[in-house]
Amino acid sequence: MALAELNFVARAEVVHLLGPPGTGKSHLASALGLEAVRAGKSVSFITLADLIGALAKAEREGTLRERLRFYCRPSLLIVDEIGYLPVIPGGGNLFFQLVNARYERGAMILTSNRGFAEWGDIFGSPVVATALLDRLLHHAIVIQIDGSSYRLRRHADLLPEHIRANAPITPPALIEPRRRGRPPKKGGSPPTT
């Protein structure tokens, strides 16, 4: 609720929402973005893969500077799904240019299913990851979300054991099926199923 007050936007801070898939990171980022729009702030929401794709295309076309300016305009830039898809070669450098351009000038919300220690793998270079994290963690709010996937709770028993062991998925509590028909007679034996 404190984030919904949007002080982090005024301070040009970065909010990191980290946690396993299905724990509500993108939902929270969208809700905060909506609050910012309601408060009259400009907001842009994009996945990391789409962002890097757009920056790479602009670089090929010789319009990277203009594209970086475009992504620097919103008061709040939300970059979703860091770590879900592989980053193209050179993509980490492009993302760094944007982060550097927004550093201390514009707020960001970043969602990731991977911890910061894995960002070298995500961006293909520990050097790039270190430079990114240097700026992204300087004025940052880090929220670690633990728990099981909201999307998979009802079907956790269908997943192979090796996936269940690596993803914290808790099956829903066993709910007794509702009986249909007349209630059992008092003093009678319980029905068999």
Beta strands, then each sheet from edge to edge (+ up, - down):
strand 1: 14-18
strand 2: 43-47
strand 3: 76-82
strand 4: 107-112
strand 5: 140-144
sheet 1: 2+ 3+ 4+ 1+ 5+
end
